[in-house]
């Protein structure tokens, strides 16, 4: 994983939205990143890692929190409720945002029924340029819950130069926490892996009506998302042959969820 270790100053700017914008100095785009926020501590408003950015409008709260993180000592916390009370955490620029080769993986929890949005922003100085890719309903209050880990695919239609972001639009009174944010390569049949399920794959690719799973012994569920990042289907206790004749032609991301909590994702094309 690539981590930017540059130490740069965070510059607060008063925005035209009567909010506060924190932008770290210019950084070069990366192809992957992994961030657990442990290099940062509670509780200054708007602090994010180097090469990330933060927007807070109408007194929304966004801090580094130490309240039972998923790993290490720190995590992101977003809170704010009411019209126009918005916080957006903006990730570092990645050069392959629309390549269809990578995905975003993160762990999330909330202290009550929560709601965040995963998407992208085209101007990190303008909150109105945020575009929602997927709504995130959060009902788990612990990272130990199996629902804590979330995986998001990014459509190839996202404009080059856009930056991934997570927004709290102020529609839930919950405090939202997230940790262990990773932009990583989507595994495929040609990838060499050394994990427990290295021999498990899906085929053929492209497929028509049926997608085959090479080994279902330790498989719990399968989730399928389309190229826009929308989850289309969840299959419980899947068999070795998955009937997908109801899907339209196009690109899909097939994620295998194993009984031990690990996942493995594939990019598959239906013709």
C-alpha positions, 0 to 999 in steps of 0.5 A: 500500500502506498502512504504519503508521508509528506508533512504539510500544513493544513490551511483553514479557509473561510468558504462562501458557504459560511462554513470552514474548509481545510485543505492540505497542500498539493500532493501528487496522485497515488494509485493506492492508499491505506489510512488508519488515522493513527498518526493524528489525535483528537480533537481539533476540528477539520483535521485529516491526514496529509493529502486529504481535505475536509469541508465543514458547513454550519458548525458540523463536526469532523474530528479525529476521535479515539473512541474505540477505533477499529484498529490502533488509536484513532478514526474519523468522526463526523457529526451534525444534524440539520439543514445545511449542516454538512461535513465532507471528508475528501480522500487523496487524489488517485490516478485510477479513480475511473479505471474500474480496477480498484475499490474502496474498503472501510469500516464504519459504525454509528452510535445510533441509526446513522446515514452517510454518503459515499461519492466523489467531489470535483472541487475540494473547495466547493461542497456543492460539487459532491456527487453521491454514488451510494447511500450508506445506512449504518445500524451497527454500533460496533466495529465487531459487527459483521456489517462494519466493513463496507466495500464500494466500487466506483463507476468508470464514468467518474471524471478524471481528477475527481476525488473520493469523499464521504459526506454526512449530509446532516439528516441523522442525529447519529455520531458516525465513525469510520476507520481503516480506509483502503483504496485497493486493487480488485482481485481477478482471475489472473491475480496471484494471491497468497490468502486462504481462498487463493484458489477460489474464483468465478468464471467464465468471464465474460458470462451470459446467464450463469456465473460459476463459483469454483469452490463454495465450501467456505462461502457465506454470501455473494454480493453483486454491484453494477458499474455505478456502485449500486448493489444489485443482488445479494445471494445467501448460501450460494451454489456453485452455479449462480443464475444471473439471466435477470441482469442486463448486459454490462460490467459487474463487481462480484464480491465473495463473502467467506465465513471467516469474514474475509472477502474476494472481489472480481470484475465480471462482464455480462454479454 
